[in-house]
Every structure is written in structure tokens, then in C-alpha cells.
Amino acid sequence: MSFTDNQLRLLRAPVRPQFVKERQIEDKVLHYLEGWHVISEANRIFGFDGWDRETIQSQCVWQKQIDYRYAAAYLTRVRITVRAGERIIQREGLGSGEAVAATAGQAHERASKAAETDATKRALSTFGNSFGLSLYRDKTEAPQAKAARKPPSRKSPIEPDVIDPGKADETTAELDLGHDPSLTSGSSSQQPAGLQPMVETSLTAWLPAGTHATPSTTTDLPQRIEKSALALGEPKRIRNREHLRFVASQPCLVCARMPSQAHHLRFAQPRALGRKVSDEFTVPLCATHHHQLHMYGNEKDWWLGKQIEPLSVAEDLWKESFQSPRG
């Protein structure tokens, strides 16, 4: 006897989108599940008394004091044991974690906990989609296959605040009505009976007060919302990969070594969950100083100690980037 039919159904089910988090590392966006959610799913699927977690190895692989702060990194191996009827199933996962804190004890504690959580998630992911296995599949799936699986939207999509300066003036104004040619045709006679009033009603919510909606006005509806113009404005967060490549081609601001990496100045804009500051606030740093900066903690103090004004440098690089000929 193994897993029940209900357990198999839950293990095969895809991850619920509201629990998928993301973080950006350099130019890549990584999707992941939080540790508490994975443990909660294990309790829900296997039962509170149906599985065990055992840390079989935990090793500090790096530690260092940086000025008045302490940093540590750990590698941890975790074994998951699941009781499926009369069977005992064991899976193992290796995880890593690093932390910076005001004391050495806090740094070691946080790094070891992060490594244990990472190892737990890796071990549980081997049991099925509910523990994040489907996230790995989505990384290798062709974009065409993803588009084929995505159901047609019935609402006008609102694009995220991601703006390319080269395309800032372009607007796409067609309202997505399920990709049915009969719904976007200029002739109302081709539309099914009873659909016309529904279309007009749905368009009214998108138009300014006092404007009458007609089928032809679908081409006048903007898809992008200018968040900086709202009552509670949001700063623009421009994304431009060409500029990031240009910044990375410059020598390190601290030691003038190359190659460099494009570092985003985190204090240049208000923080937003899972989103970096605009690409216009980037400066070149070599891998050594880039890592040192992230480990330091207080970015403003770090730049002050180096006697460098990074915001003015970022502004100059932004201007120079768009004046330089593009190959």
C-alpha cells in the first residue's frame, strides 16, 4: 500500500500562483516557494504524523568579519521520511544559506536556518508539483507551450511597471476579448445576438466619465497605466538590458578592474517587494567589491567610506549610454 488516491492528486496538482514568490538576481528572475508554505503543504498532504525531517549534516563553509558585522555561509543536508501506508519513503536534499548580522552568533544561526530550509524544500520537491517541482518544469518549457497552456483573458491586461525607454511612447490599445475575431471585428452585424450590450457595458468601466463606449473605441483604450501619475504615485522602474550591458563594460568604480557587474543602488528609490530600483541607477563594480557591498549591510555608509558619489556616476552613465552608438 502506498499513497492514497487523494494524496496522489494533491502531489500532482500545480502550485497555487498566490504562493509563488520571485526575486531578481542580476538579469534573472527566480521563482520559489517559502519554507513555511512547503512545510504546511507536507502537513496537509502527508498528515502531521505522516512525515519526519532530519538534519544529517550541517557545515559552516565560510565565515568572516566585515568591519563591525559578521557573515557566515552554511551547507546542510536534510533527510525527509514519509510514511505512505506500509511503505517508508526517504528523500534527501542539499541546501545552502548565508547571512550577515551584528553578532557572530546571529550570523551563524540565520545562515544555518536558511540552509536547512533550502535543503528541506529541495528534498520535498522530489515528491511532486505541490512542493515546487512544477517551477523547475516551467524554466525549461518553451514559451509557445506556456502560451498554449495559458487560458485566454477576459479582461484588458494591465502590464507591470516595466518600461523600455525605446518603447515608452508606443501604446497597444486593443482590448483582449478572448482572441475571437468576431468580437474585434469592426462590423457589429458579425457579433452574436446579445453580445453588443455586454461589450458596451464592459468598455464603460474603462472610459473616462461622460464618454460613450462603442465597439470602435476598443482601439482607443490604453493597456499601460502610468503609475507615477496616480494620486499615490509610484516611481518609474525602467528596465533596459542594453544599458546594463553598457554599465558592465565599464571598469570598477573602486579598483578600476574588469570585468564588472551592474550594481543597482538600492537607496536610489523606495523599496518594493521583489523589485529592484530602476536600471538608470546602476554603477559598475567588480565581483569582489560587489560581494563586499552586499555583505556590508548599510550601502550609503559603504559608499561614504570609499569617498564615491554613486548617484552622480549613475546619472552620467545613463546619459552616456543613450548617446553612444548602438551596434
C-alpha positions in Angstrom: 0.0 0.0 0.0 1.4 3.4 -1.0 0.0 6.9 -1.3 -3.8 7.3 -1.4 -5.6 8.5 -4.5 -6.2 11.8 -2.8 -2.6 12.2 -1.9 -1.5 11.4 -5.4 -4.0 14.0 -6.7 -2.6 16.7 -4.4 1.0 15.8 -5.3 0.3 16.2 -9.0 -1.6 19.5 -8.6 0.3 22.6 -9.7 1.5 25.2 -7.2 -1.2 27.7 -6.5 0.0 31.0 -8.0 -0.5 33.1 -4.9 2.2 31.2 -3.1 4.9 31.5 -5.8 7.3 34.3 -4.9 10.1 35.8 -7.1 13.3 37.6 -6.6 15.7 39.1 -9.2 19.4 38.2 -9.3 21.3 40.2 -11.9 19.1 39.9 -15.0 17.3 36.7 -14.0 14.0 36.3 -12.2 13.9 33.3 -9.9 10.6 31.8 -8.7 10.4 29.9 -5.4 8.2 28.8 -2.5 8.7 30.0 1.0 9.8 27.5 3.6 6.7 27.8 5.8 4.4 27.0 2.9 6.3 23.9 1.9 6.1 22.6 5.5 2.4 23.4 5.6 1.8 21.5 2.3 3.7 18.5 3.8 1.4 18.5 6.8 -1.7 18.9 4.6 -0.8 16.1 2.2 1.1 13.6 4.4 -0.5 14.4 7.7 1.1 15.9 10.8 2.3 12.5 11.9 3.0 11.1 8.4 6.4 12.6 7.8 9.7 13.5 9.5 12.6 15.8 8.8 16.2 15.0 10.0 19.2 17.2 9.5 22.0 14.7 8.8 24.8 17.2 8.1 25.4 20.9 8.7 28.7 22.6 7.9 29.9 26.1 8.1 31.9 26.6 4.8 32.7 30.3 5.2 32.8 33.0 7.9 34.3 36.4 8.0 34.1 39.7 10.0 33.5 42.7 7.8 34.0 45.9 9.7 31.5 45.7 12.6 29.4 43.0 11.1 29.7 39.2 10.8 29.0 37.0 7.8 28.6 33.2 7.5 27.6 30.6 5.0 26.4 27.0 5.6 25.8 23.8 3.6 23.2 21.5 5.1 21.9 18.1 4.1 18.3 17.1 5.2 16.6 13.8 5.0 12.8 13.6 4.6 11.0 10.4 5.7 7.4 9.9 4.6 5.1 7.0 5.8 2.9 6.0 2.8 0.8 3.2 4.2 3.1 0.3 4.9 6.0 1.9 2.9 8.7 4.2 4.2 10.0 6.7 1.6 13.2 8.7 2.2 14.5 11.6 0.1 17.5 13.9 0.8 18.2 17.5 -0.2 21.3 19.7 -0.1 20.8 23.4 0.6 22.9 26.5 1.2 22.4 29.6 3.2 24.3 32.8 4.1 23.6 35.7 6.4 25.1 39.0 7.7 24.3 40.1 11.2 25.5 42.4 14.0 26.9 39.4 16.0 28.7 36.2 15.0 26.0 34.1 16.8 23.2 35.7 14.8 25.0 35.3 11.5 25.7 31.6 12.1 22.1 31.0 13.3 20.4 32.7 10.4 22.8 31.1 7.8 22.3 27.6 9.2 18.5 28.0 9.3 18.4 29.3 5.7 20.5 26.3 4.6 18.2 23.9 6.5 15.1 25.4 4.9 16.7 25.3 1.4 17.6 21.7 1.9 14.1 20.8 3.1 12.5 22.4 0.1 14.8 20.6 -2.3 14.1 17.2 -0.7 10.3 17.8 -0.7 10.3 19.0 -4.3 11.1 15.4 -5.4 7.6 14.3 -4.3 5.7 16.4 -6.8 4.4 19.6 -8.1 2.8 20.8 -4.9 6.3 21.3 -3.4 7.6 23.3 -6.3 8.6 20.7 -8.9 6.4 22.4 -11.5 8.5 25.6 -11.1 11.6 23.7 -12.5 9.5 22.4 -15.4 8.4 26.0 -16.3 12.0 27.1 -16.6 12.7 24.7 -19.4 9.3 24.8 -21.1 9.2 26.5 -24.5 7.4 29.9 -24.5 5.0 28.6 -27.1 4.0 25.7 -24.9 3.4 28.1 -22.0 1.2 30.3 -24.2 -0.8 27.3 -25.3 -1.5 26.4 -21.7 -2.5 29.9 -20.6 -6.3 30.4 -20.8 -7.4 33.5 -22.7 -8.0 36.5 -20.6 -11.4 38.2 -20.4 -10.1 41.4 -19.1 -7.8 44.1 -20.5 -4.4 43.1 -19.2 -2.6 45.6 -17.0 1.1 45.5 -17.7 3.6 45.7 -14.9 5.6 48.9 -14.3 8.4 47.8 -16.7 9.3 50.4 -19.2 11.9 50.4 -22.0 12.9 54.0 -23.0 13.0 53.0 -26.6 9.3 51.9 -26.5 7.9 54.3 -23.9 5.8 56.2 -26.5 4.3 53.0 -28.0 0.8 52.0 -26.9 -1.2 48.9 -27.7 -4.8 49.7 -27.3 -6.7 46.6 -28.4 -8.9 45.1 -25.7 -8.5 41.4 -25.3 -11.8 39.7 -25.7 -10.7 36.1 -25.8 -9.0 36.2 -29.2 -12.3 35.7 -31.0 -12.2 37.5 -34.4 -15.9 38.1 -34.2 -15.5 40.2 -31.1 -12.9 42.6 -32.5 -14.5 43.0 -36.0 -15.4 46.5 -36.9 -18.9 45.3 -38.0 -21.4 44.7 -35.3 -23.5 42.6 -37.6 -21.0 39.8 -37.3 -21.3 39.6 -33.5 -23.7 37.1 -31.8 -27.0 38.4 -30.7 -26.9 39.8 -27.2 -23.2 40.4 -27.2 -23.2 44.0 -28.2 -24.8 45.4 -24.9 -22.3 43.3 -22.9 -19.3 44.7 -24.8 -20.5 48.3 -24.3 -21.1 47.7 -20.6 -17.6 46.3 -20.1 -16.0 49.1 -22.0 -17.8 51.8 -20.0 -15.7 50.9 -16.9 -12.5 51.7 -18.7 -13.5 55.0 -20.3 -13.5 58.5 -18.7 -16.7 59.8 -17.2 -19.1 61.1 -19.8 -17.6 59.1 -22.7 -19.9 56.8 -24.6 -18.5 53.4 -25.5 -18.9 51.9 -28.9 -17.2 48.8 -30.4 -14.8 51.1 -32.4 -13.5 52.6 -29.2 -11.6 49.4 -28.3 -8.6 50.7 -30.2 -8.5 53.8 -28.0 -8.1 52.1 -24.7 -4.6 52.1 -23.3 -3.2 48.9 -21.8 -0.5 50.6 -19.7 -1.2 52.5 -16.5 1.2 55.3 -15.8 1.7 54.7 -12.0 3.7 57.8 -11.5 0.7 59.9 -12.4 -1.7 58.3 -9.9 -2.9 60.0 -6.7 -0.4 57.9 -4.8 2.4 58.0 -7.4 4.9 55.2 -7.8 8.4 55.9 -9.1 9.2 54.5 -12.6 11.4 51.4 -12.6 12.9 51.4 -16.1 14.3 48.1 -17.4 16.9 48.3 -20.2 19.2 45.4 -20.8 21.4 47.3 -23.2 22.2 49.9 -20.5 23.0 47.1 -18.0 25.5 45.7 -20.6 26.9 49.1 -21.1 27.4 49.6 -17.4 29.0 46.2 -17.0 31.5 47.1 -19.8 32.9 49.9 -17.6 35.8 49.5 -15.1 35.0 49.0 -11.4 34.4 52.3 -9.6 36.6 51.3 -6.7 39.6 49.5 -8.2 39.2 50.0 -11.9 39.4 46.3 -12.6 37.4 44.5 -15.2 35.1 42.7 -15.9 32.5 44.5 -13.9 28.9 43.9 -12.9 26.0 46.3 -13.0 25.1 47.1 -9.4 21.7 48.7 -8.6 21.8 51.4 -6.0 19.2 50.2 -3.6 18.8 53.6 -1.8 18.0 55.5 -5.0 14.3 54.7 -4.9 11.8 53.5 -2.3 11.9 49.7 -1.7 9.3 47.5 -3.4 8.7 43.8 -2.7 10.8 41.7 -5.1 11.7 44.6 -7.4 15.0 46.3 -7.9 15.4 50.1 -8.4 15.3 51.4 -12.0 18.1 50.4 -14.3 19.2 54.0 -14.6 20.6 53.8 -11.0 23.3 51.3 -11.8 27.1 51.6 -11.4 29.9 49.2 -12.4 31.6 47.1 -9.6 33.9 44.1 -9.9 32.8 40.8 -8.4 34.9 41.3 -5.3 33.6 44.8 -4.4 30.0 43.9 -5.5 30.0 41.0 -3.0 31.6 43.1 -0.3 29.0 45.8 -0.7 26.1 43.3 -0.3 27.8 41.8 2.8 28.4 45.2 4.4 24.7 46.0 5.0 24.4 49.8 5.0 25.0 50.8 1.4 25.2 54.5 2.0 27.9 54.1 4.6 29.9 51.8 2.3 30.0 54.4 -0.5 30.8 57.1 2.0 33.8 55.1 3.2 35.0 54.8 -0.3 34.5 58.5 -0.9 32.5 57.9 -4.0 29.2 59.6 -5.0 27.5 56.7 -6.9 24.3 58.6 -7.9 26.1 61.2 -10.0 28.2 58.4 -11.7 25.0 56.5 -12.4 23.4 59.7 -13.9 26.4 60.2 -16.2 26.4 56.6 -17.3 22.7 56.8 -18.1 23.2 59.9 -20.3 26.3 58.4 -22.0 24.6 55.1 -22.6 21.9 56.7 -24.9 24.4 58.9 -26.6 26.7 56.0 -27.6 26.0 54.4 -31.0 24.3 51.0 -30.7 26.0 48.2 -32.6 
